[in-house]
Amino acid sequence: MHLRGVVLPDDEVRDLWVHDGLVTDEPVLGAETLCDTGWIVPGLVDAHCHVGIRYGGGHEDRDGAIAQAETERDAGALLLRDAGSPIDTRFIDDHDELPRIIRAGRHIARPKRYIRELGIELDDERDLPDIVAEQARFGDGWVKIVGDWIDRSVGDLRPLWSDAILKDAIEAAHANGARVTAHVFGADALPGLINAGIDCLEHGTGLTDDTIAMMVEHGTALVPTLINIDTFPDIADGAGKFPTYAAHMRDLHRRVRGTVANAYDAGVPIYAGTDAGGSIRHGRIADEITALTAAGLSPHDALGGASWNARTWLGRPSITPGAPADFVVYREDPRINPAMLTAPQWVVLRGRVVESGPVTGHR
């Protein structure tokens, strides 16, 4: 296969060649030219999704999980960081036509402090370091803990873990070669998580100037999942028994764009994740890129957070000789015309064309 176009992130017009599913700079005799113009972007990354959680809730079966991965692929998301799944999706690795998944194992939470049946629930927080170490060995270099959730006894968001236990748990993950990320909505859990050495925060809607400065100091990344945060008003509407919590969720939603803008301006690394699975349909990475731009990221950095920058962060190559030929081709520059993000001309996975034309998230 042969392609010619503007290759991002360097904005260089280049010829690309594909042989045996890999990128090469050397011309390939007899290669078919796929395109001779366009913008060639390293395969997109959904850095927070859940392959294996059915839309609307519950566990997916194998066919359903495959359909979710196909939907992501057709949208150009060719690398997925699964931020917690109730099922083991390693069977997807046997399918060369599906995206690669970097798994964080199962969510780790406390009883009645997360979505029922999705995570591992610990009666005693002192078990957290051992369970984190276990999930580190099971996952693909990541562990996911639930940092805060509604505590019905007080009617608002509260942290799940003590600071000392968090430090021990994160050290246990690092000792087993894994990074740790945490679901966190509110503000109270943030200092303990960041000071304990957490590698990433999911959502991060409760960030303040002080905790943003702490993230910069510690090198903590942020995946804001903005299209999921748009569900907060509906969550609040369904929380009539907990008016303090409902008001809190509405306030977090109201100021989230400013929160992300402040983190971006301070230099926090920001990556694109949709939180697909459960309340968000798969295949919506274009919507998250657009939301990040609306929150203040430059179009280049918003796309990079869902492509080349995210790939580097996750330890995966972009468009370099010897790398898997995973890329998306657009007719126009998607940074200038974001409508292109939902209408890739070509999606190429491991050197094979897998989809063309407009795509919409469904499963």
URLIN-V801048 format. One record per residue. N is the residue number from 0. RES is the residue in three letters. PHI is phi in degrees with one decimal (none if undefined). OMEGA is omega in degrees with one decimal (* if undefined). Layout:
N;RES;PHI;OMEGA + N;RES;PHI;OMEGA
This chain:
0;MET;none;178.7 + 1;HIS;-130.4;175.8 + 2;LEU;-135.4;172.4 + 3;ARG;-135.8;179.2 + 4;GLY;177.0;177.3 + 5;VAL;-82.2;-176.8 + 6;VAL;-97.1;178.0 + 7;LEU;-95.2;15.3 + 8;PRO;-92.3;-171.4 + 9;ASP;-82.7;-180.0 + 10;ASP;59.3;178.7 + 11;GLU;-107.1;171.9 + 12;VAL;-77.5;-174.5 + 13;ARG;-138.4;167.1 + 14;ASP;-96.9;175.3 + 15;LEU;-117.2;177.8 + 16;TRP;-125.1;-179.7 + 17;VAL;-125.1;178.0 + 18;HIS;-139.5;-179.1 + 19;ASP;54.1;175.9 + 20;GLY;80.5;-176.8 + 21;LEU;-118.3;176.7 + 22;VAL;-77.7;173.4 + 23;THR;-142.1;175.0 + 24;ASP;-87.6;-178.0 + 25;GLU;-88.4;177.1 + 26;PRO;-54.6;-179.2 + 27;VAL;-109.2;-177.7 + 28;LEU;-60.2;177.3 + 29;GLY;79.1;-178.5 + 30;ALA;-67.8;177.2 + 31;GLU;-84.2;178.4 + 32;THR;-80.1;179.2 + 33;LEU;-79.8;178.7 + 34;CYS;-155.8;176.5 + 35;ASP;-121.7;173.9 + 36;THR;-158.2;179.8 + 37;GLY;125.1;179.2 + 38;TRP;-115.0;-174.3 + 39;ILE;-106.3;-172.7 + 40;VAL;-117.3;174.4 + 41;PRO;-52.2;-177.1 + 42;GLY;-42.4;-176.5 + 43;LEU;-67.2;-177.1 + 44;VAL;-126.4;166.3 + 45;ASP;-98.9;-171.8 + 46;ALA;-84.6;172.8 + 47;HIS;-155.5;173.8 + 48;CYS;-146.1;-176.3 + 49;HIS;-137.5;174.2 + 50;VAL;-80.7;-177.6 + 51;GLY;123.2;173.2 + 52;ILE;-105.0;-176.9 + 53;ARG;-70.1;174.1 + 54;TYR;-59.5;-174.6 + 55;GLY;96.2;176.5 + 56;GLY;112.4;179.6 + 57;GLY;98.0;-177.0 + 58;HIS;-85.7;172.4 + 59;GLU;-80.5;168.2 + 60;ASP;-89.5;-176.1 + 61;ARG;-60.1;-178.8 + 62;ASP;-63.3;179.0 + 63;GLY;-65.9;178.3 + 64;ALA;-65.2;177.2 + 65;ILE;-62.7;178.9 + 66;ALA;-62.1;177.3 + 67;GLN;-63.5;179.5 + 68;ALA;-63.9;177.4 + 69;GLU;-63.6;179.3 + 70;THR;-63.0;176.4 + 71;GLU;-61.4;-179.8 + 72;ARG;-58.3;-176.5 + 73;ASP;-66.3;174.5 + 74;ALA;-85.0;180.0 + 75;GLY;95.8;178.1 + 76;ALA;-82.4;-172.4 + 77;LEU;-103.4;174.5 + 78;LEU;-138.3;-176.2 + 79;LEU;-122.4;168.2 + 80;ARG;-100.3;-178.4 + 81;ASP;-84.0;-174.3 + 82;ALA;-91.3;176.3 + 83;GLY;114.3;178.0 + 84;SER;-138.1;179.0 + 85;PRO;-78.2;179.7 + 86;ILE;-119.6;176.9 + 87;ASP;-86.1;-175.0 + 88;THR;-99.9;-177.5 + 89;ARG;-65.7;177.2 + 90;PHE;-63.0;178.6 + 91;ILE;-67.0;178.2 + 92;ASP;-62.8;179.5 + 93;ASP;-80.5;-177.5 + 94;HIS;-104.0;-179.3 + 95;ASP;-66.0;-177.8 + 96;GLU;-89.4;-178.2 + 97;LEU;-114.6;178.4 + 98;PRO;-60.7;171.2 + 99;ARG;-79.1;-178.8 + 100;ILE;-117.5;171.4 + 101;ILE;-102.9;-169.6 + 102;ARG;-98.0;174.7 + 103;ALA;-106.2;-178.9 + 104;GLY;69.6;-179.7 + 105;ARG;-104.4;172.9 + 106;HIS;-57.4;175.3 + 107;ILE;-117.4;-172.6 + 108;ALA;-142.1;175.3 + 109;ARG;-112.5;179.5 + 110;PRO;-56.9;178.1 + 111;LYS;61.2;179.8 + 112;ARG;-124.0;171.7 + 113;TYR;-166.9;179.3 + 114;ILE;-63.8;-173.9 + 115;ARG;-61.0;172.7 + 116;GLU;75.4;178.5 + 117;LEU;-89.2;-172.3 + 118;GLY;-115.4;171.2 + 119;ILE;-89.6;-175.3 + 120;GLU;-105.5;-176.3 + 121;LEU;-104.6;175.9 + 122;ASP;-68.3;-177.4 + 123;ASP;-119.0;-177.5 + 124;GLU;-63.1;179.4 + 125;ARG;-66.0;176.5 + 126;ASP;-81.7;-174.0 + 127;LEU;-57.9;-179.1 + 128;PRO;-57.5;-179.8 + 129;ASP;-67.1;180.0 + 130;ILE;-69.5;175.9 + 131;VAL;-61.5;177.9 + 132;ALA;-61.1;178.7 + 133;GLU;-62.8;179.1 + 134;GLN;-68.0;175.5 + 135;ALA;-62.1;179.1 + 136;ARG;-72.3;-178.2 + 137;PHE;-84.1;-173.5 + 138;GLY;-82.9;-177.9 + 139;ASP;-113.6;177.7 + 140;GLY;96.9;177.7 + 141;TRP;-138.3;172.4 + 142;VAL;-130.7;-179.0 + 143;LYS;-119.2;173.7 + 144;ILE;-117.0;175.5 + 145;VAL;-92.3;-174.9 + 146;GLY;-83.3;175.6 + 147;ASP;-148.8;179.9 + 148;TRP;-167.9;179.7 + 149;ILE;-63.8;171.6 + 150;ASP;-105.5;-173.5 + 151;ARG;-66.2;178.7 + 152;SER;-71.7;177.2 + 153;VAL;-114.6;176.3 + 154;GLY;75.7;178.4 + 155;ASP;-159.3;176.1 + 156;LEU;-64.6;174.8 + 157;ARG;-144.8;176.5 + 158;PRO;-61.8;178.7 + 159;LEU;-94.4;-168.0 + 160;TRP;-132.1;173.2 + 161;SER;-77.7;-177.2 + 162;ASP;-61.0;-177.2 + 163;ALA;-64.3;179.6 + 164;ILE;-67.2;177.6 + 165;LEU;-59.8;179.9 + 166;LYS;-61.7;178.8 + 167;ASP;-62.9;-177.3 + 168;ALA;-67.7;-179.1 + 169;ILE;-68.7;174.3 + 170;GLU;-62.7;178.3 + 171;ALA;-64.9;177.3 + 172;ALA;-64.0;-179.3 + 173;HIS;-62.0;178.4 + 174;ALA;-65.2;178.1 + 175;ASN;-101.9;173.0 + 176;GLY;77.0;-177.9 + 177;ALA;-120.1;170.4 + 178;ARG;-94.1;-175.5 + 179;VAL;-123.3;171.8 + 180;THR;-125.5;-175.3 + 181;ALA;-140.0;166.1 + 182;HIS;-69.7;177.1 + 183;VAL;-154.8;178.3 + 184;PHE;-99.5;-171.8 + 185;GLY;-87.2;-176.2 + 186;ALA;-94.5;-167.8 + 187;ASP;-65.8;-177.0 + 188;ALA;-80.7;-170.1 + 189;LEU;-65.6;-178.2 + 190;PRO;-58.5;179.8 + 191;GLY;-63.4;179.4 + 192;LEU;-65.1;-176.0 + 193;ILE;-67.8;-179.9 + 194;ASN;-65.3;178.7 + 195;ALA;-76.8;177.0 + 196;GLY;99.0;178.7 + 197;ILE;-56.8;-175.5 + 198;ASP;-88.1;-176.1 + 199;CYS;-155.4;172.9 + 200;LEU;-118.8;174.8 + 201;GLU;-97.4;-179.9 + 202;HIS;80.4;174.6 + 203;GLY;63.5;-175.0 + 204;THR;-68.7;-178.5 + 205;GLY;-92.0;-178.1 + 206;LEU;-62.4;176.3 + 207;THR;-121.1;177.2 + 208;ASP;-56.9;-178.0 + 209;ASP;-66.8;-178.0 + 210;THR;-74.5;172.3 + 211;ILE;-63.9;177.6 + 212;ALA;-61.8;177.0 + 213;MET;-64.9;178.0 + 214;MET;-61.0;179.1 + 215;VAL;-61.2;-179.3 + 216;GLU;-62.0;-175.9 + 217;HIS;-92.1;-177.8 + 218;GLY;73.2;-177.5 + 219;THR;-79.8;179.3 + 220;ALA;-90.2;179.9 + 221;LEU;-132.8;170.8 + 222;VAL;-118.8;-168.0 + 223;PRO;-74.5;-179.6 + 224;THR;49.4;-171.2 + 225;LEU;-64.2;-179.0 + 226;ILE;-71.1;172.9 + 227;ASN;-76.5;179.1 + 228;ILE;-60.8;177.1 + 229;ASP;-64.5;176.5 + 230;THR;-86.3;-175.8 + 231;PHE;-57.6;178.5 + 232;PRO;-59.5;177.7 + 233;ASP;-66.9;176.2 + 234;ILE;-61.0;179.6 + 235;ALA;-63.0;-179.7 + 236;ASP;-63.1;180.0 + 237;GLY;-91.2;-175.7 + 238;ALA;-112.9;-176.2 + 239;GLY;-60.0;179.3 + 240;LYS;-74.0;-175.4 + 241;PHE;-129.0;-173.9 + 242;PRO;-62.1;178.8 + 243;THR;-65.8;177.7 + 244;TYR;-61.6;-179.3 + 245;ALA;-59.9;179.0 + 246;ALA;-64.1;178.9 + 247;HIS;-62.4;-179.6 + 248;MET;-64.0;177.8 + 249;ARG;-64.8;179.2 + 250;ASP;-66.8;178.0 + 251;LEU;-60.9;178.4 + 252;HIS;-66.2;-176.0 + 253;ARG;-59.5;-173.7 + 254;ARG;-106.6;-172.2 + 255;VAL;-65.5;-179.8 + 256;ARG;-62.3;176.4 + 257;GLY;-66.4;177.8 + 258;THR;-61.8;179.6 + 259;VAL;-65.8;178.2 + 260;ALA;-59.9;179.0 + 261;ASN;-64.2;178.3 + 262;ALA;-64.7;178.7 + 263;TYR;-62.1;-179.5 + 264;ASP;-62.4;-179.9 + 265;ALA;-78.5;179.4 + 266;GLY;101.3;175.9 + 267;VAL;-69.6;175.3 + 268;PRO;-66.2;-175.6 + 269;ILE;-123.2;-178.7 + 270;TYR;-126.5;-173.7 + 271;ALA;-91.8;174.8 + 272;GLY;-145.9;-174.3 + 273;THR;-93.7;-170.8 + 274;ASP;65.7;179.6 + 275;ALA;-59.7;-173.8 + 276;GLY;110.2;-175.7 + 277;GLY;89.2;-175.4 + 278;SER;-94.4;-178.3 + 279;ILE;-118.8;178.6 + 280;ARG;-74.5;177.3 + 281;HIS;-71.3;175.6 + 282;GLY;86.6;-174.0 + 283;ARG;-112.4;-178.7 + 284;ILE;-62.2;177.7 + 285;ALA;-61.4;179.0 + 286;ASP;-64.1;-179.5 + 287;GLU;-70.4;176.8 + 288;ILE;-60.7;178.6 + 289;THR;-62.3;179.2 + 290;ALA;-66.0;178.2 + 291;LEU;-65.0;177.0 + 292;THR;-64.3;178.9 + 293;ALA;-64.7;179.5 + 294;ALA;-85.4;174.0 + 295;GLY;118.7;176.0 + 296;LEU;-70.4;173.3 + 297;SER;-65.1;177.4 + 298;PRO;-54.6;178.8 + 299;HIS;-66.4;-178.3 + 300;ASP;-72.3;177.0 + 301;ALA;-64.4;177.0 + 302;LEU;-67.6;178.0 + 303;GLY;-61.4;177.3 + 304;GLY;-67.6;176.2 + 305;ALA;-115.8;-178.3 + 306;SER;-150.7;-168.8 + 307;TRP;-62.7;179.7 + 308;ASN;-66.9;178.3 + 309;ALA;-65.0;178.6 + 310;ARG;-64.0;177.2 + 311;THR;-61.5;179.7 + 312;TRP;-58.3;-177.5 + 313;LEU;-90.2;175.8 + 314;GLY;76.7;179.4 + 315;ARG;-120.7;-175.8 + 316;PRO;-76.5;173.0 + 317;SER;-102.1;-178.4 + 318;ILE;-99.3;179.8 + 319;THR;-136.2;179.2 + 320;PRO;-54.9;179.6 + 321;GLY;90.7;179.5 + 322;ALA;-83.6;173.0 + 323;PRO;-56.0;-178.5 + 324;ALA;-80.0;179.9 + 325;ASP;-116.7;178.9 + 326;PHE;-159.2;179.8 + 327;VAL;-123.0;-178.8 + 328;VAL;-113.0;178.6 + 329;TYR;-118.0;179.7 + 330;ARG;-68.9;179.2 + 331;GLU;-126.6;179.7 + 332;ASP;-65.6;-177.2 + 333;PRO;-69.3;176.6 + 334;ARG;-76.5;178.3 + 335;ILE;-92.4;179.5 + 336;ASN;-120.3;-175.8 + 337;PRO;-63.6;175.8 + 338;ALA;-61.2;178.7 + 339;MET;-62.0;-176.1 + 340;LEU;-61.8;178.4 + 341;THR;-95.3;-178.6 + 342;ALA;-137.6;178.3 + 343;PRO;-61.9;176.7 + 344;GLN;-72.6;178.5 + 345;TRP;-141.9;168.0 + 346;VAL;-117.0;-177.2 + 347;VAL;-117.7;-179.7 + 348;LEU;-122.5;-178.7 + 349;ARG;52.1;174.6 + 350;GLY;82.5;179.8 + 351;ARG;-120.0;174.8 + 352;VAL;-73.8;-175.2 + 353;VAL;-117.0;-177.4 + 354;GLU;-163.9;171.6 + 355;SER;-145.6;179.1 + 356;GLY;90.2;-176.4 + 357;PRO;-67.1;179.0 + 358;VAL;-130.2;175.1 + 359;THR;-136.5;177.7 + 360;GLY;-67.6;179.6 + 361;HIS;-137.2;-169.7 + 362;ARG;-94.4;*
